[in-house]
Amino acid sequence: MSSETLPEQRAERLCEMLASRIVQAPMAGGGSRPALVAAVAEAGALGFLAAGYKTAAQVRAEINQTRAATSRPFGLNLFMPATEPVDEVTLAAYRDRMIPEAKRLGVAVGATKDRSDDWDAKIADLMNDPPAVISFTFGCPEDQIIRAFQQRGAIVVVTVTSVEEARTAAAADALCVQGDEAGAHRGTFSNEDWGAVALRALVPAVRAITEQPILAAGGLMNGEAIAAILDLGADAGQLGTAFVRCPESGASDVHKNALADPRFTATAVTRAFSGRPARGLVNRFQAEHSPYAPAAYPEIHYMTSPLRKAAAAQGDAESVNLWAGTSWRLATDAPAAEIVERLKSELAASARR
């Protein structure tokens, strides 16, 4: 196989994987467990595992579990390691704010851990045996890493939130274009500013500067919304919140129930839980602490991790991150395969109209 034919072969494989036009977004923190990814893949869509906050060994175990449950291709998302400096004074002040929260929940504020998210070990392991698709969030890896994965047959996707970031990811096989409406973390390359562009404006802007396939993410919950974003230049719609409540999802019961709870009436972007901008349902914790949370990732993520775990275990929806896109009200608790089939039907109906 000559290197000259590899891009065409990867493009053909990606086209086959995106035939349904439906992609299940990677959801770090447990949502994208093997059961969900396998169910989505078996239903004919493209599912993604999430490698964030896991060791290389844990990631490999989930790849093996998913392969055991399906022979269909799936993807894996990696977080780029944090490199931006942190203001230790504001970080210490935020830690002090967390002490009363921790005491109330019966835990201690979490200690800072390695900022790399086990990056080197994950890359080394995945180079030996990558899944069909490797995607990156919070930045773009060096071209050398992208090409190395491509040479091993993996399709490489980079998450972008602006035209400028899209230009930087020219070596990738495809782009995940994430709009302002998306739930959970914004995939921005920088943690300095969380200004974002609506998906319906961002997709055509990115399409104007590249021919790379586009996986569009941000507030998509039904086939009609996917069809609309395909008309603007995307090649597939990537949905996360749509799958949070399904039984195969590894999201906590607190999170699943909150998406159907009428007391939560809005989403907002916050750094309160992780130190990086992320969209979630506005609850007490988010409302009280967002104004004071500095740009400090993953330090704040590790700081609040014991608090969030305790809150979830205690059924306290007011003290845990409830990641959700702007159209969260449309999320259902149907099995993943039913969600995929419904999306296909809705997409087909939209195409006929």
N, C-alpha and C positions, 0 to 999 in steps of 0.2 A: 504494500500500500504506500503510495508516494505521498509526501507531505502536501503536495499541491492539490490533491483530491480531498484532503481531510475537511476543509471548510465546507465544501459542497455536501459531503456525506453527513456532517454534523447538522447542516441546515435542513437536509432531508429528514433526518431523525427527529429534529425538533418539530418540524412541520407535522410529522406523524403523531408526536406526543401532544401537540396542541390541536389535533383534529376536532376535539369537542369544544374548543375555545374556552375551556374551564380549567382553572388552576386553583388548587387549595393552597392558601398562603402558609408559609412556615410561621408557627406561633411558639416562640420561646417561652419557657416556664412550664412546659408540660402539655400544652394544648395539642401540639402536633405529635402525638405518640404513634407508634407503629400501627396500632389498630385503625386509627383514622386514615393514615396515609395509604395503607393497604386497601381499605374499603373504597377510598376515592379512586385509587388506581384500578381496582377491579371493576368499578363502574364506568371506566373509560376516560377519566379525567387525569390530570397530572397532580400528584400530591407531593408535599414537601415535608420532610423532617426538619427539626430545628436543632442546631448544634450549640446554640448559645447557652452559657452557664453549665455546660456539661464537660466532663473530661473526655479525652480522646477514646479511652476504653468504653465509656458510656455511649459515646456516639457510635462506635463500631458495633456494640451490642444491639443498638436500635436498628442499625442498617441490617444486621443479620436477622433480627426478628421480622423486619419488614419483608426481606427477601424470602423468608420462610412462609410468609402469609400471601405473597403475590409474586408472580413471575413478570409482572408488568413493570415498566420503568418508573422511577420516582426521583425526586431531587432531595438535596440537603442544603440548608442555608447556614452559612458561617458569619459570625460577627467579626469584623476587623478589630484588632486590638486597639485599645484606647491609647492615645499618645499625647493628647492635649494637656497642658499643665492645669493644676487645680489650685484655687485660692484656699490655702489651709486655714485662714482665719474664718472665712465664711463657712467652710466645711465643719470646723469645730463648733461654730455657733449653731449649725443645723443639727449636729449630733446632740447638743444640749437640749434642743427642742424635742428630740426623739426620746429622751429619757423618761418623761412622764408617760408617753405612749407605751413604751416598753414595760414599765412597771404595771400599768393598767392591764396589759395583756399577759403579765407573768413571765416575761422573757427579758433578756439583756439586748442592748443595741448591738448589732453585728459588727464584727471587726473587719477592717479593710483586708482584702486578699489581693493576689496577683492580678494585675490589670490585663494580662495577656489572654485570659480565657483559654489557656492551654493551647494557644495558637500553633506553636511549632510542632507539638506532638500530633495535633489534629491534621495538619498539613502533611506531615511525614507519613502518617497512617493512610490518609486518603489517597496520596499519590500512588500507593501500592495497589489500591483497589477502590476506586471511586464509584459512587452510584452514577446513574445516567446523567444527572444534572448537578452541578455545583453552583450555588449562588452566594453572593457576598452582600453584606449590609454594613453601613457605617463607613463606607469608603470603597476604594477600588484597589485591589492588590497590584503588585508590580506585574508588568507584562510578562516577565519571566515565569511567574507563578501561573498566570492565565494560560500561557502557551504550554507549560508542562502538563497541566490538566487536559488541555485539548489534545496533546500528543498521546495521552493515555485514553483517549476516546470520550472524555467527559465534555458535555456542553456547559459553557460558563455563562452565567447571568450575573449582572451587577445591578443593584438597586440604586436608582437615581431619583432626585427630587427637583432637579432643575436642568435647564439646557446646558449650563456650564458643566455640571457633573456628568451629563450624558457625553459630552465631548471628551471627557477624561477617560471614559470607558470604551473607547473605540476598539480595543482589542477583544472585547467580550463578544460572544456569539449572539447575545440578546440582552435586552435591558428590562428590568422591572421598573416601570415608571410609576412612582407613588405620589398621589395627590394629597391635598390637605385633608380630605375626608377620611383617610385611612385610620383604622383603630390601631392601638398599641404604638410602638416606637416609630418615629419618623426616621427614615433611613438616610438622613443627611450625612454628608462627608464630614462636616464640621459641627461641633456642639456649641458654637458661639452664638448662633441666631436661629430661631425656629420659624422665621418667615416661610410660608408655604404657598403653593399655587394650586388652585382647584384642578381636579383631574381633567375636566373637559377643556381646560385651557392648556394644561401641560402636555397632554398627549399630542395634539397637533403641532405644538411648538417643538417637541422633540422629534416628531416624525419629519419635520421640515429640514432637520440637519443630519438625519441618518436613515439608512435602509435596514438597520438591525431590527429583528423582530421585537415587538413591544408587548410585554405582559403588563396590563394596566391595573393598578390597585388603588382603591380608595372609595369606600361607600357603596360598592357594588353588591347587591343582594338578590337580584333576580335577572332573568334572561333579557328582559326589556332594557335594563341598564347596561348589560354586557353588549347587547346589539348596538346601543347608542354609542358606546365607546369604541366598538369595532368600526363604526362608520366614520369616526374621527381619526382613524389610522392605527389603532391597536390591533394586535393579532390574537389576543386572548384577554380574558378578564381574570384577575387574581382576587379571590375572596377569602377572608379570614373569619370575620364576625359571623358570617353565614353558617359556619361549621362549629362555632363554639358550643352551642347547646346540644349538638347531636350526641347520642350515647357513646360513640367511639372517641369523642374528644376527651383529652385528659385534663381539661379545665376543671377547676374546683366546682362543687355544687353551689357554693356561694356566688361564684361568677356566673354560672349558667342561670341561676334563679334571678339574679339581678337584672339580666337582660329582658326579663319578662315582668319585672316589678314596676308597677306604675309610680312608685315614689321617686324613681330616678327619671328625671325629665330632660336632661341635657348631657352632652359630652363637652369636654374641654381638653386643651393640651396642657400638660403639666410636667414639671421636673420633680415633683414631690416624692415619687416612689423610687426613681432610679438615677436622677441627676441628668437625664437626657429627655428631650421633649417626647411625650407620648400622649395619645388621645384615649381618654377613658370616661366612663360615667362619672359625673360630679357627685362625690359623696363628702362626708364630713372631713375626712383626712385630707382629701385633695383641696377642698375649699379653705381649710385652715392653714395648710402648710405650703401651698403653691407659691405664695408671694415671697417666701423665705428660702426656697430651694435653689442652691447655686448650680451652675453648670459643672457638675462633678460626677462623671461616670467612669468606671462602675462603682466608685466609692459609695455613693448614696444607695445604689442597688444593694450592695452587701450590707450597708448599715441598716436598711429597712427590711431585709430579707427575713430575719427571725420574727419581726413584727407582723409581716404579711402572712407568713405561714401560720402563726398563732391565731391571727384574725380569721383566716379561712377555716381552721380547725374548730374555732369557737362559733362559727356561723355569723361573724361580725362583718356585714357588708359595708359598714361605714368606715372601716379601717384597712381595707385591702384594695389593691389596684383592680379596677373593673374595666379592662381594656375593651374598647368598643368603637366601631366606626360610626359615622353620622346617621346611618340608616339602620341602627341596631334593632329598632322595633320590629323589623321584618324577620329577625332570626327565629327559627323554629327548632323544636326538639326532635325532628324526624331523623331517622338513620341517615348516615352520610350518603349511601347509595340512592336513597329516595331524593335527597337534596340535589344530587348530581342529575338524576333523571328529570326532576322538575325543571332545573335550569336548562337542560337540553330542550325540553318541550317548549318552554317559554321563549328560548332563543330561536327555535324553529318557527314558532308562531310569529315572532317579531319579523323574521326574515320574509315570511310569506306576505305580511302586511306591507 
